[in-house]
Amino acid sequence: MPERSAVTWSSMVSGYVQNNLYEEALMLFHRAQKVGLQQTQFTLSSAVSACASLSALIEGNQIHAVLLRTGFCLNAFVSASLIDMYAKCGSIEDAYLVFSVVKDRNVVLS
């Protein structure tokens, strides 16, 4: 594609995750960061899901830090991905901490 937007990058990262290509999803996510792409909540959530599937706690923590800086952690969709990632990585305390700070819980987070 001659021009790539946040939507196309996000779609590709999500597509990799949906097809169980987690390492490829994270590599593409990092490429997007290197080119200076403004990350969206959807791209970050997909990257967190890839970390969950790979049990990549350190990388998940790094993405969580990006989420905190951008303010996307307050989003229920992103919070659900973080809770899932921490739980799958065996960090139940961190999963509970994320759960406890979510103010607007929906069906997914209740």
N, C-alpha and C positions, 0 to 999 in steps of 0.2 A: 504494500500500500504506500503510495507516495506521501500521504498525510495520515498521521495517527493521532487520535484524540484520547482523552481519558476513558471514553466509552469503549473504544476499540481495544485499548490495553486491558481494561477491566474484563471485557468479554473474553479475551484470550486467556487471561489468568484463570477466570472462572471455568472456562471450557477445559483447561488442563485439569483442574481439580475434579470436575465432574467426570472426567475420563480416567481418574486414578493416576494421573501423571503429576504427582505432587512435587517432585524435585524440579521438573520442568516449569511448573507454575511459579515456584520460588525463584528460579533463575530469571524468568521473564519479569517477575515483580521487581527484582534487583536491577535489571536492565532499565526498567521504567524509572526507577529512582535515579539511576545514573544519568539519564537524559534530562532529568529535572522535571518530570511529569508531576503535576499536582495530583496527589493520591485522592481517591474517592473512598467513601465508606465501603463501597462494594468491592473495590480492589483490595483494600486492607482486610476486609472480612474473608475474602477468598484466600488471601495469603495466610491468615490465621487458621483457616480450615486445613490448608495444606500442612501447616506445622502440626496441627492436631493429628492428622493421619500419619505423619512421620514420627510422632512423639518427639518433635524438635522443640524442647522447652526453651532452650537458650534463644533460638531464633524467634520463637513466639514471644518471649519477654521483650526482645528488641522491637518487634512490631507493636507490642502493647505500649512501649514507650512512645513510639510515633503516634499511636492513637491518643495517648494522653496529651501530647503536644498539640495535636490538631483539634481536640475536643470531640472526636467521633466516639469516644468511650461512652458518652451519654446516650448514644443510640441503642435501642433495645436489640436491634438486629446484630450489631457489632458486639454488644455485650454477650449475647447468646453464643456467638462464635468464640469469644474469649473464655467463657465458662466451659464450653465443650473442650477447647484446647487444653486448658489447665487440668480438667478432669481426666482426659485421655492421657495426659503426660504424668498423671499420678500426683499432681499438686492440688489436692482437694481443698486445702486451706486457701490457696490463691483463687480457686474457683468460687469458693464461698465469699471471699472478700469482694470479688467483682459483683457477685449476685447481691450482696448486701448494700452496695452503693447505687444500684439501679433503682431509680425512683418510680418510673412509669413502667411497671411490669405488665406484660400482656400475657396472652395464652402461652406463648413460647417460654416465658420466664416465670411462670407461676407454679 
